[in-house]
């Protein structure tokens, strides 16, 4: 089975999100990160996780259409 262009774009976006999530989690875990910055990172992290979930749903939908 070959991936469609849409699936490839979704897959690439998911990879970018995973890298950003990892980086934000590192910043949040650091003891020298200011509380206000931590809060901003946590909000950003929440939005990235939501976007990732939406992409997973979209990706499953595309896979089901091909089946």
mmCIF file of the N, C-alpha and C atoms, coordinates in Angstrom:
data_MODEL
# 
_entry.id   MODEL 
# 
loop_
_atom_site.group_PDB 
_atom_site.id 
_atom_site.type_symbol 
_atom_site.label_atom_id 
_atom_site.label_alt_id 
_atom_site.label_comp_id 
_atom_site.label_asym_id 
_atom_site.label_entity_id 
_atom_site.label_seq_id 
_atom_site.pdbx_PDB_ins_code 
_atom_site.Cartn_x 
_atom_site.Cartn_y 
_atom_site.Cartn_z 
_atom_site.occupancy 
_atom_site.B_iso_or_equiv 
_atom_site.pdbx_formal_charge 
_atom_site.auth_seq_id 
_atom_site.auth_comp_id 
_atom_site.auth_asym_id 
_atom_site.auth_atom_id 
_atom_site.pdbx_PDB_model_num 
ATOM 1   N N  . UNK A 1 1  ? 0.846   -1.175 0.000  1.00 0.00 ? 1  UNK A N  1 
ATOM 2   C CA . UNK A 1 1  ? 0.000   0.000  0.000  1.00 0.00 ? 1  UNK A CA 1 
ATOM 3   C C  . UNK A 1 1  ? 0.897   1.246  0.000  1.00 0.00 ? 1  UNK A C  1 
ATOM 4   N N  . UNK A 1 2  ? 0.597   2.171  -0.876 1.00 0.00 ? 2  UNK A N  1 
ATOM 5   C CA . UNK A 1 2  ? 1.356   3.415  -0.917 1.00 0.00 ? 2  UNK A CA 1 
ATOM 6   C C  . UNK A 1 2  ? 0.600   4.492  -0.152 1.00 0.00 ? 2  UNK A C  1 
ATOM 7   N N  . UNK A 1 3  ? 1.359   5.373  0.449  1.00 0.00 ? 3  UNK A N  1 
ATOM 8   C CA . UNK A 1 3  ? 0.742   6.466  1.197  1.00 0.00 ? 3  UNK A CA 1 
ATOM 9   C C  . UNK A 1 3  ? 0.399   7.599  0.252  1.00 0.00 ? 3  UNK A C  1 
ATOM 10  N N  . UNK A 1 4  ? -0.746  8.207  0.499  1.00 0.00 ? 4  UNK A N  1 
ATOM 11  C CA . UNK A 1 4  ? -1.130  9.368  -0.289 1.00 0.00 ? 4  UNK A CA 1 
ATOM 12  C C  . UNK A 1 4  ? -0.332  10.579 0.191  1.00 0.00 ? 4  UNK A C  1 
ATOM 13  N N  . UNK A 1 5  ? -0.366  11.621 -0.606 1.00 0.00 ? 5  UNK A N  1 
ATOM 14  C CA . UNK A 1 5  ? 0.332   12.859 -0.240 1.00 0.00 ? 5  UNK A CA 1 
ATOM 15  C C  . UNK A 1 5  ? -0.208  13.395 1.079  1.00 0.00 ? 5  UNK A C  1 
ATOM 16  N N  . UNK A 1 6  ? -1.521  13.306 1.283  1.00 0.00 ? 6  UNK A N  1 
ATOM 17  C CA . UNK A 1 6  ? -2.125  13.776 2.526  1.00 0.00 ? 6  UNK A CA 1 
ATOM 18  C C  . UNK A 1 6  ? -1.587  13.000 3.722  1.00 0.00 ? 6  UNK A C  1 
ATOM 19  N N  . UNK A 1 7  ? -1.473  11.686 3.565  1.00 0.00 ? 7  UNK A N  1 
ATOM 20  C CA . UNK A 1 7  ? -0.952  10.870 4.658  1.00 0.00 ? 7  UNK A CA 1 
ATOM 21  C C  . UNK A 1 7  ? 0.503   11.206 4.956  1.00 0.00 ? 7  UNK A C  1 
ATOM 22  N N  . UNK A 1 8  ? 1.268   11.469 3.920  1.00 0.00 ? 8  UNK A N  1 
ATOM 23  C CA . UNK A 1 8  ? 2.668   11.838 4.123  1.00 0.00 ? 8  UNK A CA 1 
ATOM 24  C C  . UNK A 1 8  ? 2.784   13.178 4.845  1.00 0.00 ? 8  UNK A C  1 
ATOM 25  N N  . UNK A 1 9  ? 1.948   14.126 4.473  1.00 0.00 ? 9  UNK A N  1 
ATOM 26  C CA . UNK A 1 9  ? 1.968   15.432 5.136  1.00 0.00 ? 9  UNK A CA 1 
ATOM 27  C C  . UNK A 1 9  ? 1.567   15.290 6.601  1.00 0.00 ? 9  UNK A C  1 
ATOM 28  N N  . UNK A 1 10 ? 0.561   14.468 6.863  1.00 0.00 ? 10 UNK A N  1 
ATOM 29  C CA . UNK A 1 10 ? 0.123   14.236 8.237  1.00 0.00 ? 10 UNK A CA 1 
ATOM 30  C C  . UNK A 1 10 ? 1.255   13.590 9.030  1.00 0.00 ? 10 UNK A C  1 
ATOM 31  N N  . UNK A 1 11 ? 1.882   12.599 8.438  1.00 0.00 ? 11 UNK A N  1 
ATOM 32  C CA . UNK A 1 11 ? 2.985   11.895 9.103  1.00 0.00 ? 11 UNK A CA 1 
ATOM 33  C C  . UNK A 1 11 ? 4.137   12.847 9.416  1.00 0.00 ? 11 UNK A C  1 
ATOM 34  N N  . UNK A 1 12 ? 4.478   13.699 8.488  1.00 0.00 ? 12 UNK A N  1 
ATOM 35  C CA . UNK A 1 12 ? 5.558   14.669 8.708  1.00 0.00 ? 12 UNK A CA 1 
ATOM 36  C C  . UNK A 1 12 ? 5.183   15.663 9.811  1.00 0.00 ? 12 UNK A C  1 
ATOM 37  N N  . UNK A 1 13 ? 3.951   16.132 9.799  1.00 0.00 ? 13 UNK A N  1 
ATOM 38  C CA . UNK A 1 13 ? 3.499   17.083 10.828 1.00 0.00 ? 13 UNK A CA 1 
ATOM 39  C C  . UNK A 1 13 ? 3.537   16.425 12.207 1.00 0.00 ? 13 UNK A C  1 
ATOM 40  N N  . UNK A 1 14 ? 3.140   15.162 12.266 1.00 0.00 ? 14 UNK A N  1 
ATOM 41  C CA . UNK A 1 14 ? 3.167   14.446 13.535 1.00 0.00 ? 14 UNK A CA 1 
ATOM 42  C C  . UNK A 1 14 ? 4.595   14.335 14.066 1.00 0.00 ? 14 UNK A C  1 
ATOM 43  N N  . UNK A 1 15 ? 5.555   14.117 13.179 1.00 0.00 ? 15 UNK A N  1 
ATOM 44  C CA . UNK A 1 15 ? 6.958   14.037 13.595 1.00 0.00 ? 15 UNK A CA 1 
ATOM 45  C C  . UNK A 1 15 ? 7.428   15.373 14.179 1.00 0.00 ? 15 UNK A C  1 
ATOM 46  N N  . UNK A 1 16 ? 7.043   16.455 13.537 1.00 0.00 ? 16 UNK A N  1 
ATOM 47  C CA . UNK A 1 16 ? 7.409   17.789 14.023 1.00 0.00 ? 16 UNK A CA 1 
ATOM 48  C C  . UNK A 1 16 ? 6.786   18.033 15.400 1.00 0.00 ? 16 UNK A C  1 
ATOM 49  N N  . UNK A 1 17 ? 5.527   17.662 15.544 1.00 0.00 ? 17 UNK A N  1 
ATOM 50  C CA . UNK A 1 17 ? 4.833   17.861 16.820 1.00 0.00 ? 17 UNK A CA 1 
ATOM 51  C C  . UNK A 1 17 ? 5.507   17.053 17.922 1.00 0.00 ? 17 UNK A C  1 
ATOM 52  N N  . UNK A 1 18 ? 5.865   15.813 17.633 1.00 0.00 ? 18 UNK A N  1 
ATOM 53  C CA . UNK A 1 18 ? 6.520   14.971 18.634 1.00 0.00 ? 18 UNK A CA 1 
ATOM 54  C C  . UNK A 1 18 ? 7.835   15.605 19.103 1.00 0.00 ? 18 UNK A C  1 
ATOM 55  N N  . UNK A 1 19 ? 8.611   16.136 18.171 1.00 0.00 ? 19 UNK A N  1 
ATOM 56  C CA . UNK A 1 19 ? 9.869   16.799 18.544 1.00 0.00 ? 19 UNK A CA 1 
ATOM 57  C C  . UNK A 1 19 ? 9.607   18.020 19.424 1.00 0.00 ? 19 UNK A C  1 
ATOM 58  N N  . UNK A 1 20 ? 8.584   18.799 19.060 1.00 0.00 ? 20 UNK A N  1 
ATOM 59  C CA . UNK A 1 20 ? 8.259   20.000 19.844 1.00 0.00 ? 20 UNK A CA 1 
ATOM 60  C C  . UNK A 1 20 ? 7.757   19.619 21.230 1.00 0.00 ? 20 UNK A C  1 
ATOM 61  N N  . UNK A 1 21 ? 6.941   18.565 21.310 1.00 0.00 ? 21 UNK A N  1 
ATOM 62  C CA . UNK A 1 21 ? 6.443   18.097 22.604 1.00 0.00 ? 21 UNK A CA 1 
ATOM 63  C C  . UNK A 1 21 ? 7.606   17.672 23.491 1.00 0.00 ? 21 UNK A C  1 
ATOM 64  N N  . UNK A 1 22 ? 8.524   16.907 22.933 1.00 0.00 ? 22 UNK A N  1 
ATOM 65  C CA . UNK A 1 22 ? 9.696   16.466 23.702 1.00 0.00 ? 22 UNK A CA 1 
ATOM 66  C C  . UNK A 1 22 ? 10.484  17.650 24.238 1.00 0.00 ? 22 UNK A C  1 
ATOM 67  N N  . UNK A 1 23 ? 10.706  18.639 23.394 1.00 0.00 ? 23 UNK A N  1 
ATOM 68  C CA . UNK A 1 23 ? 11.474  19.825 23.785 1.00 0.00 ? 23 UNK A CA 1 
ATOM 69  C C  . UNK A 1 23 ? 10.754  20.599 24.896 1.00 0.00 ? 23 UNK A C  1 
ATOM 70  N N  . UNK A 1 24 ? 9.438   20.776 24.730 1.00 0.00 ? 24 UNK A N  1 
ATOM 71  C CA . UNK A 1 24 ? 8.680   21.504 25.754 1.00 0.00 ? 24 UNK A CA 1 
ATOM 72  C C  . UNK A 1 24 ? 8.688   20.755 27.081 1.00 0.00 ? 24 UNK A C  1 
ATOM 73  N N  . UNK A 1 25 ? 8.564   19.436 27.036 1.00 0.00 ? 25 UNK A N  1 
ATOM 74  C CA . UNK A 1 25 ? 8.600   18.654 28.269 1.00 0.00 ? 25 UNK A CA 1 
ATOM 75  C C  . UNK A 1 25 ? 9.944   18.806 28.971 1.00 0.00 ? 25 UNK A C  1 
ATOM 76  N N  . UNK A 1 26 ? 11.023  18.905 28.196 1.00 0.00 ? 26 UNK A N  1 
ATOM 77  C CA . UNK A 1 26 ? 12.346  19.121 28.783 1.00 0.00 ? 26 UNK A CA 1 
ATOM 78  C C  . UNK A 1 26 ? 12.419  20.480 29.469 1.00 0.00 ? 26 UNK A C  1 
ATOM 79  N N  . UNK A 1 27 ? 11.920  21.512 28.806 1.00 0.00 ? 27 UNK A N  1 
ATOM 80  C CA . UNK A 1 27 ? 11.930  22.853 29.392 1.00 0.00 ? 27 UNK A CA 1 
ATOM 81  C C  . UNK A 1 27 ? 11.111  22.898 30.676 1.00 0.00 ? 27 UNK A C  1 
ATOM 82  N N  . UNK A 1 28 ? 9.951   22.255 30.669 1.00 0.00 ? 28 UNK A N  1 
ATOM 83  C CA . UNK A 1 28 ? 9.081   22.254 31.844 1.00 0.00 ? 28 UNK A CA 1 
ATOM 84  C C  . UNK A 1 28 ? 9.763   21.530 33.011 1.00 0.00 ? 28 UNK A C  1 
ATOM 85  N N  . UNK A 1 29 ? 10.492  20.469 32.706 1.00 0.00 ? 29 UNK A N  1 
ATOM 86  C CA . UNK A 1 29 ? 11.148  19.669 33.753 1.00 0.00 ? 29 UNK A CA 1 
ATOM 87  C C  . UNK A 1 29 ? 12.367  20.365 34.352 1.00 0.00 ? 29 UNK A C  1 
ATOM 88  N N  . UNK A 1 30 ? 12.944  21.314 33.633 1.00 0.00 ? 30 UNK A N  1 
ATOM 89  C CA . UNK A 1 30 ? 14.136  22.001 34.137 1.00 0.00 ? 30 UNK A CA 1 
ATOM 90  C C  . UNK A 1 30 ? 13.787  22.844 35.361 1.00 0.00 ? 30 UNK A C  1 
ATOM 91  N N  . UNK A 1 31 ? 14.644  22.770 36.351 1.00 0.00 ? 31 UNK A N  1 
ATOM 92  C CA . UNK A 1 31 ? 14.392  23.487 37.605 1.00 0.00 ? 31 UNK A CA 1 
ATOM 93  C C  . UNK A 1 31 ? 14.611  24.985 37.486 1.00 0.00 ? 31 UNK A C  1 
ATOM 94  N N  . UNK A 1 32 ? 15.437  25.406 36.535 1.00 0.00 ? 32 UNK A N  1 
ATOM 95  C CA . UNK A 1 32 ? 15.736  26.833 36.412 1.00 0.00 ? 32 UNK A CA 1 
ATOM 96  C C  . UNK A 1 32 ? 14.791  27.566 35.459 1.00 0.00 ? 32 UNK A C  1 
ATOM 97  N N  . UNK A 1 33 ? 13.761  26.882 34.957 1.00 0.00 ? 33 UNK A N  1 
ATOM 98  C CA . UNK A 1 33 ? 12.790  27.541 34.085 1.00 0.00 ? 33 UNK A CA 1 
ATOM 99  C C  . UNK A 1 33 ? 11.812  28.350 34.939 1.00 0.00 ? 33 UNK A C  1 
ATOM 100 N N  . UNK A 1 34 ? 11.638  29.606 34.586 1.00 0.00 ? 34 UNK A N  1 
ATOM 101 C CA . UNK A 1 34 ? 10.750  30.513 35.307 1.00 0.00 ? 34 UNK A CA 1 
ATOM 102 C C  . UNK A 1 34 ? 9.308   30.002 35.262 1.00 0.00 ? 34 UNK A C  1 
ATOM 103 N N  . UNK A 1 35 ? 8.550   30.234 36.331 1.00 0.00 ? 35 UNK A N  1 
ATOM 104 C CA . UNK A 1 35 ? 7.168   29.740 36.425 1.00 0.00 ? 35 UNK A CA 1 
ATOM 105 C C  . UNK A 1 35 ? 6.277   30.243 35.287 1.00 0.00 ? 35 UNK A C  1 
ATOM 106 N N  . UNK A 1 36 ? 6.432   31.494 34.919 1.00 0.00 ? 36 UNK A N  1 
ATOM 107 C CA . UNK A 1 36 ? 5.620   32.046 33.842 1.00 0.00 ? 36 UNK A CA 1 
ATOM 108 C C  . UNK A 1 36 ? 5.947   31.349 32.517 1.00 0.00 ? 36 UNK A C  1 
ATOM 109 N N  . UNK A 1 37 ? 7.217   31.101 32.285 1.00 0.00 ? 37 UNK A N  1 
ATOM 110 C CA . UNK A 1 37 ? 7.615   30.382 31.072 1.00 0.00 ? 37 UNK A CA 1 
ATOM 111 C C  . UNK A 1 37 ? 7.077   28.949 31.102 1.00 0.00 ? 37 UNK A C  1 
ATOM 112 N N  . UNK A 1 38 ? 7.143   28.307 32.265 1.00 0.00 ? 38 UNK A N  1 
ATOM 113 C CA . UNK A 1 38 ? 6.604   26.952 32.389 1.00 0.00 ? 38 UNK A CA 1 
ATOM 114 C C  . UNK A 1 38 ? 5.127   26.917 32.030 1.00 0.00 ? 38 UNK A C  1 
ATOM 115 N N  . UNK A 1 39 ? 4.404   27.904 32.512 1.00 0.00 ? 39 UNK A N  1 
ATOM 116 C CA . UNK A 1 39 ? 2.957   27.964 32.228 1.00 0.00 ? 39 UNK A CA 1 
ATOM 117 C C  . UNK A 1 39 ? 2.726   28.111 30.721 1.00 0.00 ? 39 UNK A C  1 
ATOM 118 N N  . UNK A 1 40 ? 3.491   28.969 30.076 1.00 0.00 ? 40 UNK A N  1 
ATOM 119 C CA . UNK A 1 40 ? 3.362   29.152 28.622 1.00 0.00 ? 40 UNK A CA 1 
ATOM 120 C C  . UNK A 1 40 ? 3.698   27.857 27.893 1.00 0.00 ? 40 UNK A C  1 
ATOM 121 N N  . UNK A 1 41 ? 4.744   27.169 28.354 1.00 0.00 ? 41 UNK A N  1 
ATOM 122 C CA . UNK A 1 41 ? 5.112   25.892 27.737 1.00 0.00 ? 41 UNK A CA 1 
ATOM 123 C C  . UNK A 1 41 ? 4.011   24.857 27.922 1.00 0.00 ? 41 UNK A C  1 
ATOM 124 N N  . UNK A 1 42 ? 3.397   24.838 29.103 1.00 0.00 ? 42 UNK A N  1 
ATOM 125 C CA . UNK A 1 42 ? 2.315   23.884 29.376 1.00 0.00 ? 42 UNK A CA 1 
ATOM 126 C C  . UNK A 1 42 ? 1.109   24.130 28.473 1.00 0.00 ? 42 UNK A C  1 
ATOM 127 N N  . UNK A 1 43 ? 0.782   25.399 28.257 1.00 0.00 ? 43 UNK A N  1 
ATOM 128 C CA . UNK A 1 43 ? -0.335  25.737 27.366 1.00 0.00 ? 43 UNK A CA 1 
ATOM 129 C C  . UNK A 1 43 ? -0.019  25.303 25.936 1.00 0.00 ? 43 UNK A C  1 
ATOM 130 N N  . UNK A 1 44 ? 1.190   25.602 25.488 1.00 0.00 ? 44 UNK A N  1 
ATOM 131 C CA . UNK A 1 44 ? 1.618   25.209 24.152 1.00 0.00 ? 44 UNK A CA 1 
ATOM 132 C C  . UNK A 1 44 ? 1.592   23.686 24.023 1.00 0.00 ? 44 UNK A C  1 
ATOM 133 N N  . UNK A 1 45 ? 2.053   23.002 25.041 1.00 0.00 ? 45 UNK A N  1 
ATOM 134 C CA . UNK A 1 45 ? 2.069   21.542 25.062 1.00 0.00 ? 45 UNK A CA 1 
ATOM 135 C C  . UNK A 1 45 ? 0.655   20.978 24.924 1.00 0.00 ? 45 UNK A C  1 
ATOM 136 N N  . UNK A 1 46 ? -0.275  21.576 25.631 1.00 0.00 ? 46 UNK A N  1 
ATOM 137 C CA . UNK A 1 46 ? -1.679  21.141 25.563 1.00 0.00 ? 46 UNK A CA 1 
ATOM 138 C C  . UNK A 1 46 ? -2.198  21.255 24.125 1.00 0.00 ? 46 UNK A C  1 
ATOM 139 N N  . UNK A 1 47 ? -1.925  22.372 23.481 1.00 0.00 ? 47 UNK A N  1 
ATOM 140 C CA . UNK A 1 47 ? -2.403  22.585 22.114 1.00 0.00 ? 47 UNK A CA 1 
ATOM 141 C C  . UNK A 1 47 ? -1.742  21.619 21.129 1.00 0.00 ? 47 UNK A C  1 
ATOM 142 N N  . UNK A 1 48 ? -0.464  21.365 21.316 1.00 0.00 ? 48 UNK A N  1 
ATOM 143 C CA . UNK A 1 48 ? 0.233   20.422 20.437 1.00 0.00 ? 48 UNK A CA 1 
ATOM 144 C C  . UNK A 1 48 ? -0.331  19.015 20.587 1.00 0.00 ? 48 UNK A C  1 
ATOM 145 N N  . UNK A 1 49 ? -0.619  18.620 21.814 1.00 0.00 ? 49 UNK A N  1 
ATOM 146 C CA . UNK A 1 49 ? -1.204  17.287 22.037 1.00 0.00 ? 49 UNK A CA 1 
ATOM 147 C C  . UNK A 1 49 ? -2.588  17.175 21.398 1.00 0.00 ? 49 UNK A C  1 
ATOM 148 N N  . UNK A 1 50 ? -3.365  18.243 21.491 1.00 0.00 ? 50 UNK A N  1 
ATOM 149 C CA . UNK A 1 50 ? -4.687  18.249 20.849 1.00 0.00 ? 50 UNK A CA 1 
ATOM 150 C C  . UNK A 1 50 ? -4.551  18.142 19.333 1.00 0.00 ? 50 UNK A C  1 
ATOM 151 N N  . UNK A 1 51 ? -3.615  18.892 18.761 1.00 0.00 ? 51 UNK A N  1 
ATOM 152 C CA . UNK A 1 51 ? -3.394  18.828 17.315 1.00 0.00 ? 51 UNK A CA 1 
ATOM 153 C C  . UNK A 1 51 ? -2.950  17.428 16.906 1.00 0.00 ? 51 UNK A C  1 
ATOM 154 N N  . UNK A 1 52 ? -2.084  16.820 17.712 1.00 0.00 ? 52 UNK A N  1 
ATOM 155 C CA . UNK A 1 52 ? -1.608  15.473 17.417 1.00 0.00 ? 52 UNK A CA 1 
ATOM 156 C C  . UNK A 1 52 ? -2.783  14.487 17.397 1.00 0.00 ? 52 UNK A C  1 
ATOM 157 N N  . UNK A 1 53 ? -3.670  14.591 18.378 1.00 0.00 ? 53 UNK A N  1 
ATOM 158 C CA . UNK A 1 53 ? -4.845  13.709 18.425 1.00 0.00 ? 53 UNK A CA 1 
ATOM 159 C C  . UNK A 1 53 ? -5.730  13.900 17.193 1.00 0.00 ? 53 UNK A C  1 
ATOM 160 N N  . UNK A 1 54 ? -5.929  15.151 16.792 1.00 0.00 ? 54 UNK A N  1 
ATOM 161 C CA . UNK A 1 54 ? -6.738  15.439 15.606 1.00 0.00 ? 54 UNK A CA 1 
ATOM 162 C C  . UNK A 1 54 ? -6.101  14.847 14.352 1.00 0.00 ? 54 UNK A C  1 
ATOM 163 N N  . UNK A 1 55 ? -4.786  14.934 14.255 1.00 0.00 ? 55 UNK A N  1 
ATOM 164 C CA . UNK A 1 55 ? -4.082  14.357 13.108 1.00 0.00 ? 55 UNK A CA 1 
ATOM 165 C C  . UNK A 1 55 ? -4.203  12.832 13.097 1.00 0.00 ? 55 UNK A C  1 
ATOM 166 N N  . UNK A 1 56 ? -4.175  12.229 14.278 1.00 0.00 ? 56 UNK A N  1 
ATOM 167 C CA . UNK A 1 56 ? -4.338  10.772 14.351 1.00 0.00 ? 56 UNK A CA 1 
ATOM 168 C C  . UNK A 1 56 ? -5.726  10.363 13.857 1.00 0.00 ? 56 UNK A C  1 
ATOM 169 N N  . UNK A 1 57 ? -6.740  11.114 14.235 1.00 0.00 ? 57 UNK A N  1 
ATOM 170 C CA . UNK A 1 57 ? -8.106  10.832 13.788 1.00 0.00 ? 57 UNK A CA 1 
ATOM 171 C C  . UNK A 1 57 ? -8.197  10.984 12.276 1.00 0.00 ? 57 UNK A C  1 
ATOM 172 N N  . UNK A 1 58 ? -7.634  12.053 11.759 1.00 0.00 ? 58 UNK A N  1 
ATOM 173 C CA . UNK A 1 58 ? -7.643  12.301 10.317 1.00 0.00 ? 58 UNK A CA 1 
ATOM 174 C C  . UNK A 1 58 ? -6.895  11.200 9.574  1.00 0.00 ? 58 UNK A C  1 
ATOM 175 N N  . UNK A 1 59 ? -5.770  10.796 10.107 1.00 0.00 ? 59 UNK A N  1 
ATOM 176 C CA . UNK A 1 59 ? -4.972  9.749  9.481  1.00 0.00 ? 59 UNK A CA 1 
ATOM 177 C C  . UNK A 1 59 ? -5.755  8.423  9.441  1.00 0.00 ? 59 UNK A C  1 
ATOM 178 N N  . UNK A 1 60 ? -6.410  8.075  10.541 1.00 0.00 ? 60 UNK A N  1 
ATOM 179 C CA . UNK A 1 60 ? -7.224  6.852  10.563 1.00 0.00 ? 60 UNK A CA 1 
ATOM 180 C C  . UNK A 1 60 ? -8.358  6.935  9.557  1.00 0.00 ? 60 UNK A C  1 
ATOM 181 N N  . UNK A 1 61 ? -8.950  8.107  9.449  1.00 0.00 ? 61 UNK A N  1 
ATOM 182 C CA . UNK A 1 61 ? -10.032 8.310  8.499  1.00 0.00 ? 61 UNK A CA 1 
ATOM 183 C C  . UNK A 1 61 ? -9.555  8.081  7.064  1.00 0.00 ? 61 UNK A C  1 
ATOM 184 N N  . UNK A 1 62 ? -8.377  8.611  6.729  1.00 0.00 ? 62 UNK A N  1 
ATOM 185 C CA . UNK A 1 62 ? -7.821  8.422  5.404  1.00 0.00 ? 62 UNK A CA 1 
ATOM 186 C C  . UNK A 1 62 ? -7.506  6.949  5.140  1.00 0.00 ? 62 UNK A C  1 
ATOM 187 N N  . UNK A 1 63 ? -7.004  6.263  6.148  1.00 0.00 ? 63 UNK A N  1 
ATOM 188 C CA . UNK A 1 63 ? -6.694  4.836  6.002  1.00 0.00 ? 63 UNK A CA 1 
ATOM 189 C C  . UNK A 1 63 ? -7.969  4.028  5.763  1.00 0.00 ? 63 UNK A C  1 
ATOM 190 N N  . UNK A 1 64 ? -9.039  4.384  6.470  1.00 0.00 ? 64 UNK A N  1 
ATOM 191 C CA . UNK A 1 64 ? -10.317 3.688  6.308  1.00 0.00 ? 64 UNK A CA 1 
ATOM 192 C C  . UNK A 1 64 ? -10.909 3.918  4.916  1.00 0.00 ? 64 UNK A C  1 
ATOM 193 N N  . UNK A 1 65 ? -10.708 5.104  4.360  1.00 0.00 ? 65 UNK A N  1 
ATOM 194 C CA . UNK A 1 65 ? -11.209 5.407  3.029  1.00 0.00 ? 65 UNK A CA 1 
ATOM 195 C C  . UNK A 1 65 ? -10.518 4.553  1.969  1.00 0.00 ? 65 UNK A C  1 
ATOM 196 N N  . UNK A 1 66 ? -9.232  4.274  2.208  1.00 0.00 ? 66 UNK A N  1 
ATOM 197 C CA . UNK A 1 66 ? -8.472  3.480  1.246  1.00 0.00 ? 66 UNK A CA 1 
ATOM 198 C C  . UNK A 1 66 ? -8.800  2.002  1.333  1.00 0.00 ? 66 UNK A C  1 
ATOM 199 N N  . UNK A 1 67 ? -9.278  1.559  2.474  1.00 0.00 ? 67 UNK A N  1 
ATOM 200 C CA . UNK A 1 67 ? -9.549  0.120  2.669  1.00 0.00 ? 67 UNK A CA 1 
ATOM 201 C C  . UNK A 1 67 ? -10.795 -0.336 1.949  1.00 0.00 ? 67 UNK A C  1 
# 
